Amino acid sequence: MAEPVPHRIDVTGEVCPMTFVRTKLKLERLAVGELLAVRLNDGEPLRNVPRAAREEGHEIVSIVADGAAHLVTIRKA
């Protein structure tokens, strides 16, 4: 059974680099080990947000289609 994700943001209305800036700001407010679900668009945001999160040491738990967007779940390192 999937772990509940209490923290969520929707950055589908943003363009890069603001998609990761908003994601990073939200991650900074979480405790280590907490999960954040980020709803984002296909293309550049879907490539850049998971890559940038990994580069900062966070774990990408899952990436799933969510209608016309995608839901990326990140565990804070």
Secondary structure in CASP SS format (residue, H / E / C, confidence):
PFRMAT SS
TARGET T0000
AUTHOR 0000-0000-0000
METHOD secondary structure of the structure
MODEL  1
M C 1.00
A C 1.00
E C 1.00
P C 1.00
V C 1.00
P C 1.00
H E 1.00
R E 1.00
I E 1.00
D E 1.00
V C 1.00
T C 1.00
G C 1.00
E C 1.00
V C 1.00
C C 1.00
P C 1.00
M H 1.00
T H 1.00
F H 1.00
V H 1.00
R H 1.00
T H 1.00
K H 1.00
L H 1.00
K H 1.00
L H 1.00
E H 1.00
R C 1.00
L C 1.00
A C 1.00
V C 1.00
G C 1.00
E C 1.00
L E 1.00
L E 1.00
A E 1.00
V E 1.00
R E 1.00
L E 1.00
N C 1.00
D C 1.00
G C 1.00
E H 1.00
P H 1.00
L H 1.00
R H 1.00
N H 1.00
V H 1.00
P H 1.00
R H 1.00
A H 1.00
A H 1.00
R H 1.00
E H 1.00
E C 1.00
G C 1.00
H C 1.00
E E 1.00
I E 1.00
V E 1.00
S E 1.00
I E 1.00
V E 1.00
A E 1.00
D E 1.00
G C 1.00
A C 1.00
A E 1.00
H E 1.00
L E 1.00
V E 1.00
T E 1.00
I E 1.00
R E 1.00
K C 1.00
A C 1.00
END
